[in-house]
């Protein structure tokens, strides 16, 4: 799978327009049929198709035969999300939570699907029901943090990231989210600090590299940013990443009087 930068969509806020990845996973979290809750159950997990479109066909047929089965609905919803069919995934998972009240795996995926569609407050509320303060899931805490960041509630979001890091210290996905939270409020030194911690992890993926390169570039250190985004990549991917970085940074150089845009890579929702 290519590690090049993902496409973007626009997210408006009072003080900036953040460029957010078109999917909160792209070739990472959303491409996996088990991105938050772990195993999706033995029935659905067996012989899971690798191709998202094929997975939608397979699990869709099973779902239509038995729409109240929790494992099947979960697998179908995840396949729809991986295939970019976000609204349909949310609808399927909503019905599944109604048919299986209290199923925390379904609630977790339904909350993720709501976040995919931009319903951040509802997503946050649903995710709150998918775990509890006495038994928190650090992955869900981090997803809730991204929802709060998307709603502009950055201080609250950072509290959720801090709670997640108490359970999973130095997790690169959570640290990357924390860095992006600081980037959204233009606290670039703190953003860089968190992203460098994430980048130092042997588990850090391409998205962490991209985010760190972007925050370094936003501080005017483009040569260093270029070195970061193309490190250890084949020449064609390195060139694509550098071109994308230049494009993102150039959005800050709008003509005088034009609205400023602060480019932001994706708020990562952990796998």
Secondary structure, DSSP 4 states (H G I P E B T S, - for coil): ---SPPPEEEEE-SS-EEEEESSSSTTSGGGSS-SSSS---HHHHTT--SSHHHHHHHHHHHHHH-TT-HHHHHHHHHHHHHTT-HHHHHHHHHHHHHHTTT-HHHHHHHHHHHHHTT-HHHHHHHHHHHSBTTB--HHHHHHHHHHHHHTT-HHHHHHHHHHHHHHSTT-HHHHHHHHHHHHHTT-HHHHHHHHHHHHTSTT--HHHHHHHHHHHHHTT-HHHHHHHHHTT--HHHHHHHHHHHHHHHHTT-PPTTSPP-EE--------
